[in-house]
Amino acid sequence: MTILATAAAITNKKQQQMCFSAEMFIAKNAQYEGCDMQMLVISVDGNPPVVEECVVLD
């Protein structure tokens, strides 16, 4: 499965859950307030892990 197919498989509900978790993290870690945050899908492989691809979720 390609990284784009994997990203497409992340449902709106799952994205909402991820956003909620990120908001809770920021609420508990004030040093990250005001930072430009993005949701990413990252493909890694190998040992040690190496990033193969990275896609920003809209």
C-alpha positions, -999 to 999 in steps of 0.1 A, spaced: 0 0 0 14 34 -9 17 63 15 -11 81 -3 -34 51 0 -26 48 37 -33 85 42 -66 81 24 -75 52 47 -74 75 77 -111 84 82 -125 117 92 -134 103 126 -98 91 132 -85 126 121 -109 142 146 -96 119 173 -60 127 165 -68 165 165 -85 161 199 -55 143 213 -31 169 199 -53 197 214 -51 180 248 -14 176 245 -10 213 237 -33 223 266 -11 203 290 22 216 275 19 254 272 54 257 256 39 245 223 11 271 222 15 292 191 35 266 172 25 258 137 12 223 140 4 198 112 -9 163 110 15 140 91 14 105 78 50 91 78 62 58 63 93 43 81 113 11 74 144 -6 86 163 -10 118 171 17 128 140 32 113 144 55 83 117 78 71 107 68 35 78 92 28 59 119 46 25 134 37 6 163 53 -30 156 61 -55 183 52 
